């Protein structure tokens, strides 16, 4: 029984080791959150650019085709 307790004690983490792992987890969590925020900003920028491009394409098509709604009035 004493042998099992000694093995368990050698396998279990000390309070200092647990503190170190806790700090590592916090740092990684902050880093992941920061990276997610950066990626979210990049995505917002890409979506805004895509929307702008679609508006421009739509305008070009409208200008090519003319304003058919106004043709009746003249």
C-alpha positions in Angstrom: 0.0 0.0 0.0 2.8 2.4 0.9 4.4 1.7 -2.5 1.1 2.7 -4.2 0.9 5.9 -2.2 4.5 6.8 -3.1 3.8 6.2 -6.8 0.6 8.3 -6.7 2.5 11.2 -5.0 5.2 11.1 -7.6 2.5 11.2 -10.3 0.3 13.9 -8.8 1.2 17.5 -9.5 2.6 19.7 -6.8 0.9 23.0 -6.0 3.7 24.9 -7.8 3.3 22.8 -10.9 -0.4 23.4 -10.8 0.2 27.1 -10.5 2.6 27.0 -13.5 0.0 25.1 -15.6 -2.6 27.6 -14.5 -0.5 30.5 -15.7 0.3 28.7 -19.0 -3.5 28.2 -19.5 -4.2 31.9 -18.9 -1.5 33.0 -21.3 -2.7 30.6 -24.0 -6.3 31.6 -23.5 -5.4 35.3 -23.8 -3.3 34.6 -26.9 -6.2 32.6 -28.5 -8.7 35.4 -27.7 -6.3 38.0 -29.2 -5.8 35.9 -32.4 -9.6 35.4 -32.7 -10.2 39.1 -32.4 -7.5 39.7 -35.1 -9.2 37.1 -37.4 -12.6 38.7 -36.8 -11.3 42.1 -37.9 -9.8 40.6 -41.0 -13.1 38.8 -41.8 -15.0 42.1 -41.3 -12.6 43.9 -43.7 -12.9 41.1 -46.3 -16.7 41.1 -46.1 -16.9 44.9 -46.4 -14.6 44.7 -49.5 -16.7 42.0 -51.0 -19.9 44.0 -50.4 -18.3 47.1 -52.0 -17.2 45.0 -55.0 -20.8 43.7 -55.5 -22.2 47.2 -55.3 -19.7 48.3 -57.9 -20.6 45.4 -60.2 -24.3 46.1 -59.8 -23.7 49.8 -60.6 -21.7 48.9 -63.7 -24.4 46.5 -64.9 -27.0 49.2 -64.3 -25.0 51.8 -66.2 -24.4 49.4 -69.1 -28.1 48.5 -69.4 -29.4 52.1 -68.8 -32.2 53.1 -66.6 -35.1 51.2 -68.3 -37.5 52.7 -65.8 -36.8 56.2 -67.0 -37.1 55.4 -70.7 -40.9 55.6 -70.6 -40.9 59.2 -69.4 -39.0 60.7 -72.3 
